[in-house]
């Protein structure tokens, strides 16, 4: 596409869009395609839902910068935080870089079908500069100067700020703290000022929350401090609706920062969040001290740990003390999603308290004994949040909450929320009529583009990039999730497709024609 003008005719290709809605391409603001972009320029399954631009590098983890001898350790961070298979990361990623500018250059050489904005992951940056000390202490003056210099170079090469996680459930290799969790206020201030001085980019923080799901006082203090040092748009995650007054309490907490003119916004999912997990990769228990020894071990070592009476006692103590974040001790929110043995099929789709009653055990003994019996193949489904439609309706209409948290590219065999845009249209526009088509499109296009400063995205107007979609809102449908084996090495992942999207156009080139990839890679680094 060369221009926007009602009088134009005779283009290289003409599309009959009669009966379709023309809109700017959607923007997915929370993805983890840092590894997948190495083997999948289309960034499936996000591309199937009208998305033309993504923001990746969230939560402080990624694949660059990385020293060659530390690739395996770096990969374990992604295994523990984002549930990506370790062998896929080592063998599927081409690792033809060391620094972040080299990583950006490698992506540009390969080409992408969608536009990408990428944040430098702070855990990777700290580990590159500090080595093993990154998971043990704060940075000294010399190390911090080096980190700021590397961040400055990364932004000059095209990076869009940086991300970090302070959340307790985010752990590194064999249960060590994720490196970004040890960043001091001095570090965060210096790095934020580096982004500020660059004049572009953002910072994304994953912050600890209390038992009701609200960010803690300490988290808010960190958020406010970074916002004032950054003086640019700042986003934080996650926000999941639980209690009825959670949104009002959030607004009250962040009001002083907003009143002083600083731009901060959280992200929420517009759909229920369900997490599939096994005790082989026990992500939902990562914040519990008793479970640190379970990570990045052999199955034999894990089974021995789960049999141990002392481990079970400490597990009970952790739950009683309220130390959980992803899982908060509410066993009624956990159900059996998969069994290996036929005799255990009677437990399928039953909540853990019911399974415990059926077996005459308490919930902890019930799930551990079942998992051991099935060689850790038992699957569990956690209802993680946003199941109350009335509360979610309030959140997705709030001006300080963006539609995000798809986590596309991560948790590949645990969940798939990449179809978030399709769900928004199907559920909240067509079915519930809470939003008009125009409002839903605005929430996914011009609003995030304006917030993050994507100056040529999010609108159909002269001077804006030709990132466009054509779809039938009444026909948009999110198809059931399916399991595929299309990861490198034939590894499995969960994907979801959609119906109702006719054309996806990036940079004026048709990328998808009724779901069929046209082979173009017009995507650019934002």
C-alpha angles and dihedrals in degrees: 000000000000103000147346112250132134091220097056119114141160100052123168088261130016122203123202102223096175109149093012131110115236114211141157113271114271122255120221106203100188117050139135104210093133092115101027093057086072092068106015116052089176092061095220135229094020093062091062092067104060096272117146100166133038136189110217138174094070128162096027098282131107146117101275145102092029135152112227094241091053100053094106093051090046090051091054089061088059091045093053099039103032103020098237118156112259096221091049090054094048097043104027098049111075093214093206092153143060106183126049095248087054089051091052091048091051091053091049091051092051095043131217134229093220131047115258134200112190133197123208108247109234094210090058092045093050092046092049092053102033104029115202090348087073090079094044110047150357121281122268123228096269093048092048092051089052092049092050090049092051092047090050091052091047092053091047088054093051109280116143103221124286142282137215143177127221093172117129094224091061107090135166134218114343094350099308116143115272105259095241090059089070095055111124126224087252090057094048092048094050093046092046091053089051090058091044093053091048089061096224140062138053142241125236119199128192103208135197116254134202125244091277092054098254120128111260124249089255090051092051091049089053092047092050093046094050092046091054093047093045099044088193134091112302127191130193136189156255117022114168121172113241118140121038095245096044095103093049091048090050092051091050092050097051096038096095091055093046092045090057089057101257118140113230128153134171127214132233136180118247091214138054112282116226123176124202115203144155131209087250087071101018098186096157092062096046095110093057114095091216091063099053092096091056097068126097093000132126118269089249091055091048094050090050090052093048091052091053114108092209091055091052091049092051090046090056091048092052092052093045089052092052096240096144124105109171090028113032101184097273100133092182087073092060122077135175108261102172138017130190101203123062093226089061096054087096087076096057115127091000119129116246095251089058092048089049091053091048092053099038093240136112116258095262094051090042097057095038094048092046092049092048091048089054096044090251093300094119112115123217127197118210120198094218100180152291094081095130105084093195091058094042089052089060092048098050090052095049115111094219095051122077126203105251144104095108089141087203111185094027136085085028097177096029105056144340120214096157089114091070094123092051090048092050092055097040097044107028101030107031103026107029099021092215091135132032118232089254093053093048092049091048091052090054100040128018095027098056091037091055094044096050095037098246088158098186098042138080102039140073101229141114110289095024123113116264095246103144142158132198117203145151107240093201091054098044107120133169108225122219116276116263135194118236134178098217101119117108109287091023094283119163130251137167118246136175128206132197143215130216100050110115104176137011114194124188121186090347095306124111107242099171126026109191090330096314116121112233096201098246122137103193095143119127137200106257 
